[in-house]
């Protein structure tokens, strides 16, 4: 097992780290992520940055999250810091560092967090602005998450802070309450975030969507046995992964990744979960909390849809297939080759 070096943190030595990062990149590429997920290209650039850093001696070990198999906060921050140092011209001048700096300068690795805001529509006569906010971050669960929120407002108190004019035309800046609410509740699912945002005065929420990358459970054969995650979550995906690894020790690197999404929107016709790992919230609650939740939902007109797709090595394909049979869902499975 990879060395445990801290809270939710494991480390691989450089050659195994490179092997793991290459496996992660293949898994993310195979997932065919839409815009509602964190950028696949920038995730791969992060993985490639770490790979080059290990190969050129910039990093002495690869640190990853023991729950999800993804680069942990320290690894993402390392790369972000190097990007800043290179940009300021303060990087070391030895040949390996120069080579690493050139490689990193050509990449756009995903940061720890990022917020993007755009105007979908602005009607000055009606005094109405429609805004889309995207927050991408490495959240507390160790997964990369993108939250997309579409909302509108007709209140001057909202429009003035949201819009600003310059020589190039209209620009958009997110107001404090919306930004604070999204960041504070980034770990919530789309349904609960929709409810919380709807409580803000002057905001009409139309759509909240989340796309989550991970976990990516992996196993790397080595001289000392399999290198695997120390703390995979206790859900059915991790249980199935453990069972397969115990039954058959793989002779090559293998991975099993889950890519979940959930949408709460006013244009969804019927509620449904097609995610075998996450039923609808109402189906997970006891009787009394379910009544309270139903009462809370009455004030809003949105419905919820959940989905999940998997990327798996051939040896682990039975795990998502078993989950789908048990939950009665039909999900995409992309096989790693």
N, C-alpha and C positions, 0 to 999 in steps of 0.2 A: 504494500500500500504506500502511496506517496506520503512523504513526511508531513506530519501535522506540525505547523509552526506557530499557530495562533488561533484565535477565536474564529471559527468557520473558515480557516485558512489552511491550505496545504501547499507544498512546494515540490516541484519536479526539477531534477538537475537538467542542464541545458539541452542535451541531446534528446531526452524524453520530452522536455518541454516543447521543443520544436516539433516533434512527432505529434504531440497532443494538439498544438496550435494548428498544424496542417489538417488534422482530422476535424477540428472545429470549423475551419474555413470551408472544407468540403461539405460539412453538414449544413451550414448556413446557406451556401450557394445552392444546395439541392432543395432547400425549403421554398424557394421562389416567393420571397416575401413581397407583399404589396406595400403601398405607401402608408397604410395604417400601422405598420410595424416599424421599429427602428430601422434605419437605412442599412440594408445588407452590404452595400459597397463600403460604407464607413466602418461597419463592424469588421469586415474583412481587412480593411486598412489598419484597424487596431491590432488584429491578430498578426498581420504581416509585420507591423512595427515591432511587436514583441518578439516575433520570430527572428527578425534581423538583429534586434538587440541582444538576443541570446547567442546567435551565431558569431557576432562580432565582439563579444565579451563585455558589452555595455551592462547587461544584467547577468548575475551569477546564478540565478534560479528563476523559475517561472512560478508565480504565485497565482493560485486560482481558488475560487469559492468551493468549499468542501460540500456544499449543498447542491450546487447547480452545475459544477464543472466549468463554468465560465470564468474569464479573467476577473479577479476581485478588484475592490476599490483601489488597493495599493498599486496593482498593475496598470489600471487605467490612468491613475494619477501620475505614475512614473512617465508614461508616454506623453500625457498632456504637459507635464513640466518640461520634458525635453523639447517638445514643440515650441514652447515659449522661449526656452534658452536659445534654441537655434534661431528663432526669429529675431532675437535681440543681439545675435552675433557673439554670444558669450560661451560657445561650445568649445571643448578642448580641441587642440589642433593636431593630435597624433593621427596617423593614417587610418586606424580602425574607426576612430570617432568621426573623422571627415567622411568616411564611407557611409557610416550610419546616418550622419546628418544629411548626406545627399539622398539616401533612401527615404528618410523620414520627410524630407522637404517635398517629395513627390506624392505624398500620401495625405489623406484627410481622415485621420482616425477619429472615431466617435468619442466625444468627451464624456465626462461624468454626468453632466446634465446640460440641457440646451432648450431654449424656448424660442419658438418662431410664431409670429403673429401676422396675419394678412387680412385685408378687407375683402370680403366676398362681394359686398354691394354697399353703396352709400347713396342714399336718396336725401339730398339737402332740403327738398320741398317738404317731404313728410317728416324730416328730422329723424331718419331711421338709419342705423348702421348695422350691417351684418358682418360678423367677425369669425375667423377660424383661428384657433390657438392650437399649436402642437407643442407638447412638452415631451422631450425624450430624455430618459435618465436611467442610470443604474440604481434600481430601487433597493430597499432594505432587505428584500428577499434574495438578493444576488442575481436578479434577472434584469435584462435590458427591457425597458418598457417605453412604449410611445402612447401618449394620451392625446386624442384629438377632440376638441370641443368646438361645436358650431353654436353660436348664440347671437342674439340680436338685442337691440335696445332702442327705444325712442326717447329716453330721458336725457335732457341736456347735461345733467350731472355725470352721465356715463359717456356721452358722445365727446364732450370737450376733452376729457383725459385720454380717450381712446385715439382720437384723430389729431394729427398735427400737420401743418403745411410747411413746405419748404420750396426752394426754387424748382425742384423736380416734380412737384405735385404733392399728392396726399401720401402721408406715411402713417403708419399705425404703431401705437405703443400700448401695451397691455396695462390696464388699471390695476392698482394694488390689490383690491379685494379679490378679483378673479385669479390673479397670479398666486396669491397667498392660498386661496381655497384649493386650487389644483395641486400645488406643491404639498400642502398639508395632507391632502387625501389621495396622494398618488398611488398609495397601496390599495385603495378601495377599488372595487370593480366598477364598471361603467354605470350600473344601476344606482349604486349608492352615491357615486359622484354626481350623477344627474340630479338626484334628490337634493343633495347639499347645495349645488350651484343654483338650483331653482329657488332656494331660500333667500338668495341675494336680491335686494330691491333693485328694480329697474332692468333685470336680465331675463330674457326669454330664451331658455335653453331648447335647442332643437335636436341636438345629437351629441352623444358622448361615445367615443370608440377607443378601445384599448387593444394594443397588439403586444404580446409578450414573447420574448425570445428566451427559451430555456424552461426547464433544465436540459442540458446536453450531458447525459450519462455516458461515460466512456470506460473502456478497459484497454490497457496497453500491456501486452505480454512482455515480460522481462526476465532476466536471470534470477531475480528474487521473487518471482511470481507475478501476479496481475497487479498493475497500478490502477487503482480505482478511487472513487470518491469515498470519503470517510463518513459523510453525513447526508446522504441523499434523503429527501423528504420521505415520510412514512406513508405515502399514498400508493395507489395501486400500480402506478408506473414504476416506482422504485422497487416495489415488492416483486413485480414481474421480472425486472432487470436482474435483481439479486438471484432469483430462482434460476434463471437461465445461466448466469455465470457459475452458479454452484453445480448445475447439471452438466455443463460442458465448458471447459476452459478454452476460450478462443485462442487460436494460434496466430491471429493477426489483430491489429488495432480495430476495435469496433465501437460504435456509438449509437445512441438512441436519443433523439431530440424531440421535444414537444414545443409547438408554436401555437399558443392559444390566443383567441380573440373574443371580445364581447362588445356588443353594441347596445346602447339604450337610445332609442330615437322615436320621434313622433310619427315617422312614416313606416314603421314596421307593422305589419298587419296582424301577426299572431306571435305570441311568445313561444320560444322553443330553445332548448339546449341540445346542440349536436356535439357537445363536448363530453366525452366519457369521463373526464377528470373533474368536471365542475357542473353539476346540475343547477337548475335555476335556484335562486336564493329562497324563494317561497317553498321549494321542495326540501330544503335543508333545515327549516325552522320547526321548532315545537309548536304546539297548537296556539298557545297564548302569544308568543312572539310573532307567529304567522298572522294572527289577527291584527296586531299592532302594525305590522309591516303593510298589510293590505289597506289599513286605514291611512297610513302615510302615503301610499301610492295613489289613493283616490284623487288627491289634489293635482296629480300630473296625468298627462295623456300619453306618455311614452310606453313602449313595450321593449322587451329584451330578447336578443338573439345571441347565443354563444356557439363557438365553433373551435375546432382544434385540428391541426394537421401534424403528421409525424414524419420524421426522417430517421431511417434505421438501417443498420447493416443487416445483411441477409440473416445472420445468426440470431438476431434479436427481433425479427419481424413478428414472431408469434406473440410478443408482448402487446403491441397495439391492437393486433387482431383479436386477442382475448378480451381486451378492454372494450372494444367495439361490440363484440357479441354480448358481453354482460350488460352493457348500457343500452343496447339497441340503437346505436348510432352508426352513421356511415361517414367515414372520414378519409381524407386523402392520406395515403402512405407513399412517401418517396423513398426508394431503396438506394442506399449508397453503393457505388460501384468502384 
